Amino acid sequence: MELKVKDFESALKSLEDIVVQLEGGDLTLDRALELFEEGVKISRFCSSKLDEAERKVEILTKTSDGTLTEEPFPEQEEGTEP
């Protein structure tokens, strides 16, 4: 089974759709297993994209001497956009 998603956002949307279908419970066992397998692949894709983003952030936050500076993300108030 080939992964059909190309970016993180579409992968996440596909994963959400799969969860809704599985939670609905109106699937045959074969279809549920097929969706579960697709969901696992998409989940791994998302995880690798997040790991890649983390590495990029780490590279961008290194100081000139090679040490990392830890700066927390600013906390958002509820109801505000990022």
C-alpha positions in Angstrom: 0.0 0.0 0.0 1.5 3.3 -1.1 1.3 6.3 1.1 -0.9 8.9 -0.7 -0.2 11.9 1.6 2.6 14.4 0.6 2.7 16.8 3.5 2.1 16.8 7.3 -1.2 18.7 7.2 -2.8 16.4 4.7 -1.4 13.4 6.5 -2.9 14.6 9.8 -6.3 15.2 8.1 -6.2 11.6 6.6 -5.3 10.2 10.0 -8.3 12.1 11.6 -10.6 10.7 8.9 -9.4 7.2 9.6 -10.0 7.5 13.3 -13.6 8.7 12.7 -14.2 5.7 10.4 -12.8 3.3 12.9 -14.7 4.8 15.8 -17.9 4.5 13.7 -17.7 0.7 14.0 -19.6 0.0 10.8 -16.7 -1.6 9.0 -15.9 -5.1 8.1 -12.9 -6.6 9.9 -10.9 -6.6 6.7 -11.7 -2.9 6.0 -10.9 -2.0 9.6 -7.5 -3.7 9.4 -6.8 -2.0 6.1 -7.6 1.4 7.6 -5.6 0.6 10.7 -2.6 -0.3 8.6 -2.9 2.9 6.6 -3.2 4.8 9.8 0.0 3.3 11.2 1.9 4.3 8.0 0.5 7.8 8.2 1.4 8.1 11.8 4.9 7.1 11.1 5.1 9.6 8.3 3.8 12.3 10.7 6.3 11.3 13.3 9.2 11.5 10.9 8.1 15.0 9.7 7.9 16.1 13.3 11.4 14.7 14.0 12.7 16.5 10.9 11.2 19.8 12.1 12.7 19.3 15.6 16.1 18.8 14.0 15.7 21.9 12.0 14.7 23.9 15.0 17.7 22.5 16.9 20.1 23.6 14.1 18.6 27.0 14.1 18.9 27.5 17.8 22.6 26.5 18.1 24.9 29.3 19.1 28.0 30.2 17.2 30.1 27.9 19.6 27.8 25.0 18.8 25.9 24.8 22.1 22.2 24.8 22.1 20.2 27.6 23.6 16.9 26.6 25.1 14.2 29.1 24.7 10.6 28.1 25.6 8.0 28.9 23.0 5.8 31.8 24.1 2.7 30.5 25.8 -0.6 31.3 24.1 -3.7 32.4 25.8 -6.7 30.3 25.2 -8.7 31.3 22.2 -5.8 33.1 20.4 -4.4 32.0 17.1 -0.7 31.0 17.0 
